[in-house]
Structure formats: C-alpha cells, structure tokens
Amino acid sequence: MSFAFGIGIGTQNNQGEWLEVFYQQPILTPGKDLIDVVESALGYTGGNQALRPGAEQLAQFAQALRQIGQTAQAQLAEKAAGSVRPAVVTVLATDDTASSTPEVYLKLHLISHRLAKPHSVKLDGIFGLLPNLAWTNEGAIDLNELPERQLKARLEGRTLEVKSVDKFPQMTDYVVPKGVRIADTARVRLGAYVGEGTTVMHEGFINFNAGTEGTSMIEGRISAGVMVGKGSDLGGGCSTMGTLSGGGNIIISVGENCLIGANAGIGIPLGDRCKVEAGLYITAGTKVAVLDENGKQVEVIKARELANKADLLFRRNSQTGAVECQTNQTAIELNDALHANN
C-alpha cells in the first residue's frame, strides 16, 4: 500500500518547471489496485514520482480506473485529459522527503483536506522545492515572467492584480474545508488544518502544518507546527511560538477549552482548560510563581515545567509585576451561535 496519490492540474513557467499543483481529490494510502493501474496505464515504476501523462494516456487511465470502481478518480482523469494546463499524476510510495514541487503540493493538500494531521506528514526540505511566486488573479506567475505578464494585461485593457509574493498560496484557492468561517482568506496558508466549526476572524492567522482540531475561535496567530484543541479561543493579536525560527525545539500546542487573551502569547504547550491573561507572553524560560489554593506562593519555577499541565491560570501580578500561576477551575465555553458554520 502506498502513502498517497493525486491527479493534479498545475502551472509551469516558460522553462517547463512546476510552480504549483491543484489536487481536487487526493487520496491517502491508496489501494494496490489503484497503483497497479497507474503502473499499467502510465508506466509508473515505483517510488515517489510525479508523472506527466498526455491527453491520450489520461483517457486510457480513466478507462482503467472505471474498471476497478474508481469512478470519481476516473472522472477527474477524463477532465484532466482536456485541460489547457499541464496535468500531473503524483504517487508517493512512502512519506520520504519530497523531491519535487508536485510532491510537496500533494502533502500540503493532504493536510488541508483533513486527510492527515499536522506533524503526521514529513515536510522537511520543502522550502527549496517551493518557488517564490507572484500569486495573482490569473494564478501563479514566475517572478521573472511577471513584468511581461503585467505589460500584456495592460495592453489588453486589463490589470493584473498581485495578491501576494510568497512560497505558499492561500488555502482557499485550493481547499475550502466543510464547516468553517474565514474572514480574511489570505491569512490561512495551504497546508493548514482547519477543523470543522473553526472561525478565523480578520486578524487570525494559520500557517502550514498547523491548525485547529475542531470548534475554535481564532483571532490570533497559529504559527507553523502549532495545533489548537477543540473549544479553545485565541484572542485578538495573541501569538503562539512556532518552530521555524528562534531556535526553540519544543512543539507548541494548545489544549481543549483554553483561552489565550488578547495580545498574549505562549512558548510552551498548554494543557486543557488553561488561561493566559491578556498581554502576557509566556516563554519556556519565564520565571513563574506557583500559588496554592489560598493564593500563597509555593515555589518559583520556569514555565517549561508547567508544559501540558491542565487547569492553569497564568497572570501578571499588577503590584509586583511577577508572573503567577494558579489552578483555574473555570472552563471556557464558546458561543455556540458563533460557530454554526454549516
């Protein structure tokens, strides 16, 4: 059994190099019968490959897929055969380090389609395979080809809108998961896992290989590698420390039914039902005064020692400025009406 499979429609530059790929119906762990058809119809020889079949091959592939009951994939292959953009059939026999742009895009699609969770797919080395592109109202454009495309549009009476210049596109140009609200779609990257019931407000941000398990209110930043548990609320402007920069090797997560206040932040993983006071940033090395049930200081420890512990309230003492932590017995309850995203 292979790791993943996808029929994609992509974009190439004038040198024939892949810029991006759209996989409408990727498959995680495809069966042997499907892979056998890829071998017989498209000449797949094993391993991780991005095949570039022609229209006739895709038509034959579609017929073979129908014979094994893969009707949806057969219909997709038939449509790909008539595409004006290049088609690609990508097979990942294993979840090894990607070696091509189509392979990277297939892995990012698996996460955004909720077929694979963040941290369950190997994404090391992907930056070298993702070209920095102009993302426009006419799709992805190689930056070296952008000036000519802009001139062409003007000469034809059009304006080419450049929405961003980045290695990652916005998720919603490829995948719109069921049951979510995203106020500003540019702030959720492809490769984000957005759980059903999640609301991402205008200042909310979700990076690739990160996201939410389910119903959550996101008004802050979910950095790369961070997962947020169901029922949690990230207040306006708050931050979660990612793993792409800063030298940290702790994987940050937020448990269920947590609240991170406005402009607060965390550099440690939170357990369930935790609160962080607005404006308070907790890093792994932050010294924290631990209080007992009577509000008396028991000890002073570094915040990393409280990682993943449940029912904690982090706050700053307004008189001394010390960071304090005490047991939090108040569960966070999100407004059900706000999360009816069906």
C-alpha positions in Angstrom: 0.0 0.0 0.0 1.4 3.4 -1.0 1.4 6.6 1.1 -0.6 9.0 -1.2 -1.9 9.6 -4.7 -3.3 12.5 -6.6 -4.4 13.7 -10.0 -3.4 17.3 -10.3 -3.7 20.3 -12.6 -0.7 22.6 -12.3 1.2 25.6 -13.6 4.6 25.7 -15.2 6.9 28.6 -16.1 8.3 29.1 -19.6 11.1 26.6 -18.8 8.6 23.9 -18.0 9.3 24.0 -14.3 6.4 23.3 -11.9 5.2 26.3 -10.0 2.1 24.9 -8.2 -0.4 22.0 -8.4 -4.1 21.7 -7.6 -5.3 18.3 -6.4 -9.1 18.2 -6.1 -9.4 14.7 -4.7 -6.1 13.5 -3.2 -6.1 10.0 -1.7 -4.2 9.0 1.5 -3.0 5.3 1.4 -4.4 4.3 -2.0 -5.1 0.6 -2.5 -2.9 -1.7 -4.5 -5.5 -2.0 -7.3 -5.2 1.8 -8.0 -1.4 1.7 -8.0 -1.4 -1.3 -10.4 -3.5 0.8 -12.8 -1.0 3.6 -12.6 1.7 1.2 -13.4 -0.1 -0.4 -16.4 -1.6 2.8 -17.9 1.0 5.4 -17.1 4.3 3.5 -16.8 4.8 4.1 -13.1 7.8 2.2 -11.9 7.6 2.6 -8.1 8.9 5.0 -5.6 7.9 8.7 -5.3 7.1 10.1 -8.8 5.3 13.0 -10.4 4.2 11.6 -13.8 3.4 13.9 -16.7 0.9 12.0 -18.9 -0.5 13.2 -22.2 -4.2 13.5 -23.0 -4.4 10.1 -24.7 -2.7 8.4 -21.7 -5.1 10.1 -19.3 -8.1 8.9 -21.3 -6.8 5.3 -21.1 -6.0 5.8 -17.4 -9.6 6.9 -16.9 -11.0 3.8 -18.6 -8.8 1.6 -16.4 -9.9 3.4 -13.3 -13.5 2.8 -14.1 -12.9 -0.9 -14.4 -11.7 -1.1 -10.8 -14.6 1.0 -9.5 -12.6 4.3 -9.0 -15.4 6.4 -10.6 -14.5 9.7 -9.0 -10.9 9.4 -10.0 -11.8 8.3 -13.5 -14.0 11.4 -14.0 -11.1 13.6 -12.7 -8.7 11.9 -15.2 -11.1 12.5 -18.0 -11.3 16.2 -17.2 -7.6 16.4 -16.8 -7.2 15.0 -20.4 -8.9 18.1 -21.7 -7.1 20.6 -19.5 -5.3 23.5 -21.2 -2.9 23.5 -18.2 -0.5 20.6 -17.6 -1.8 17.6 -15.7 0.3 15.6 -13.3 -0.3 12.2 -11.6 1.7 12.0 -8.4 2.3 8.8 -6.5 4.1 8.8 -3.1 5.1 5.2 -2.3 6.5 6.4 1.1 6.4 9.6 3.2 10.0 10.4 2.4 11.5 13.8 2.0 9.9 15.4 -1.1 12.0 15.7 -4.3 9.6 17.8 -6.5 7.1 20.6 -6.3 4.1 18.3 -7.2 5.1 16.1 -4.3 5.2 19.0 -1.8 1.8 20.2 -3.0 0.3 16.8 -2.6 1.4 16.7 1.0 0.1 20.1 1.7 -3.3 19.2 0.2 -3.5 16.1 2.4 -3.4 18.3 5.5 -5.8 20.9 4.3 -8.2 18.2 3.1 -8.1 16.9 6.7 -6.7 13.6 5.4 -3.6 13.9 7.5 -2.9 15.9 10.7 0.0 18.3 11.1 3.2 16.6 12.2 2.0 13.3 10.6 3.5 14.2 7.2 7.2 14.7 6.5 7.7 18.3 5.4 11.4 18.9 5.9 13.2 20.4 2.9 10.1 21.7 1.3 11.2 25.4 1.1 13.8 24.6 -1.6 11.0 23.0 -3.7 8.5 25.8 -3.4 9.4 28.7 -5.7 8.7 32.2 -4.6 5.9 33.3 -6.8 3.5 36.1 -7.7 0.1 35.0 -6.7 -2.3 36.9 -8.9 -5.9 37.0 -10.1 -4.7 34.9 -13.1 -2.9 32.3 -10.9 0.7 31.7 -10.0 3.3 33.5 -12.1 7.1 33.1 -12.1 8.6 36.3 -10.8 11.0 36.6 -13.8 7.9 36.4 -16.1 5.8 38.8 -14.1 6.8 42.1 -15.8 5.9 40.8 -19.2 2.6 39.4 -18.0 1.8 42.8 -16.4 2.5 44.6 -19.6 0.5 42.1 -21.6 -2.5 42.6 -19.3 -2.3 46.4 -19.7 -2.0 46.2 -23.5 -5.2 44.1 -23.5 -7.0 46.6 -21.3 -6.8 44.5 -18.1 -5.0 44.9 -14.7 -3.0 42.0 -13.3 -3.6 42.0 -9.6 -0.7 40.7 -7.5 -2.2 39.5 -4.2 1.0 38.3 -2.6 4.6 37.3 -3.3 5.3 34.2 -1.3 6.2 30.5 -1.5 2.8 29.4 -0.1 -0.6 30.3 -1.6 -3.7 30.9 0.4 -5.5 27.7 1.3 -9.0 28.6 0.0 -7.7 28.8 -3.6 -7.2 25.1 -3.3 -9.3 23.7 -0.5 -12.3 25.1 1.4 -13.0 22.6 4.3 -16.5 21.9 5.4 -18.0 23.9 8.3 -15.5 26.8 8.7 -15.6 30.6 8.6 -12.5 32.5 7.4 -13.0 36.3 7.4 -9.7 37.0 5.5 -8.7 34.1 3.4 -5.2 35.4 2.7 -4.3 34.7 6.3 -4.7 30.9 6.1 -1.9 29.2 4.1 -2.2 26.0 2.1 -1.1 23.2 4.4 -3.2 24.5 7.3 -5.6 22.0 9.0 -8.8 23.9 9.8 -11.1 21.7 11.9 -14.9 21.8 11.4 -16.5 24.5 13.5 -13.5 26.8 13.4 -14.0 30.6 13.0 -10.9 32.6 11.8 -11.5 36.3 12.2 -9.8 39.0 10.3 -6.7 39.2 12.4 -6.5 35.4 12.8 -3.7 33.5 11.0 -3.0 29.8 10.4 0.3 28.7 9.0 1.1 25.5 7.1 1.5 22.3 9.2 -0.7 23.9 11.9 -4.3 24.4 12.8 -7.3 23.5 14.9 -8.8 20.2 15.9 -12.4 21.5 15.8 -14.6 24.2 17.1 -12.4 27.2 17.9 -12.4 31.0 17.8 -9.1 32.2 16.2 -8.4 35.9 16.4 -4.6 35.4 16.9 -1.7 33.7 15.3 -1.3 29.9 14.9 2.3 29.6 13.9 3.8 26.7 11.9 3.6 23.4 13.8 1.1 24.5 16.4 -2.2 22.6 16.9 -5.1 24.1 18.9 -7.6 21.8 20.7 -11.4 21.9 20.4 -13.2 24.7 22.2 -10.3 27.0 22.6 -10.2 30.7 22.0 -7.2 32.7 20.7 -7.9 36.4 21.5 -7.1 39.3 19.2 -3.4 39.7 18.4 -2.2 36.8 20.5 0.6 34.6 19.4 1.8 31.0 19.5 5.5 30.4 19.1 6.3 28.3 16.1 9.3 26.1 15.3 10.6 27.8 12.1 12.7 30.4 13.9 14.1 31.3 17.2 16.0 28.1 17.9 13.2 26.5 20.0 12.7 22.8 19.7 9.6 22.5 21.9 6.5 21.7 19.8 3.8 24.2 21.0 0.2 23.1 21.3 -3.0 24.4 22.9 -5.2 22.0 24.8 -9.0 21.9 24.7 -11.2 24.7 26.1 -8.3 27.1 26.6 -8.2 30.9 26.4 -5.2 33.0 25.3 -6.1 36.6 26.0 -5.7 39.5 23.5 -2.0 40.3 22.7 -0.8 37.4 24.9 1.4 34.6 23.8 2.8 31.2 24.6 6.1 29.5 24.1 5.1 26.4 26.0 2.4 23.8 25.2 -0.8 24.3 27.2 -2.8 21.6 28.7 -6.6 21.6 28.8 -8.7 24.4 30.3 -5.8 26.9 30.7 -6.0 30.6 30.6 -3.3 33.2 29.8 -4.1 36.8 30.8 -4.3 39.4 28.1 -0.9 40.9 27.2 1.1 38.3 29.0 3.7 36.4 26.9 4.9 33.1 28.5 8.2 31.7 27.2 9.8 28.5 28.2 12.3 30.3 30.4 9.8 32.7 32.1 10.0 32.5 35.9 6.6 31.7 37.3 5.5 32.0 40.9 3.2 29.0 41.6 0.4 29.8 44.0 -1.6 27.4 46.2 -5.4 27.4 46.6 -5.1 30.2 49.2 -3.1 32.4 46.8 0.2 31.8 48.7 3.5 31.4 46.8 4.7 27.8 46.9 7.7 27.9 44.6 9.2 29.8 41.6 9.9 27.6 38.6 10.5 28.1 34.9 7.3 27.9 32.7 8.6 24.9 30.8 8.0 22.8 33.9 4.3 23.6 33.6 4.1 22.4 30.0 1.0 20.4 29.1 -0.5 20.7 32.7 -4.2 21.3 32.8 -6.4 23.8 34.6 -3.8 26.6 35.0 -4.3 30.4 35.0 -1.3 32.5 34.1 -1.4 36.1 35.1 0.9 39.0 36.0 0.7 40.5 39.5 -0.3 44.1 39.0 1.7 45.2 42.1 4.9 43.3 41.8 5.0 42.5 38.1 5.7 38.9 38.8 4.2 36.2 36.6 2.0 33.9 38.7 0.2 30.6 38.1 -2.7 29.1 40.0 -5.3 26.5 39.3 -8.1 27.6 37.0 -11.4 26.0 37.8 -13.4 28.0 35.2 -13.9 26.2 31.9 -14.0 28.2 28.7 -17.3 27.9 26.8 -17.5 29.3 23.3 -20.7 30.8 22.0 -22.4 28.1 20.0 -24.2 30.5 17.7 -20.8 31.9 16.6 -19.7 28.5 15.4 -22.7 27.4 13.4 -20.6 27.3 10.2 -22.7 24.9 8.2 
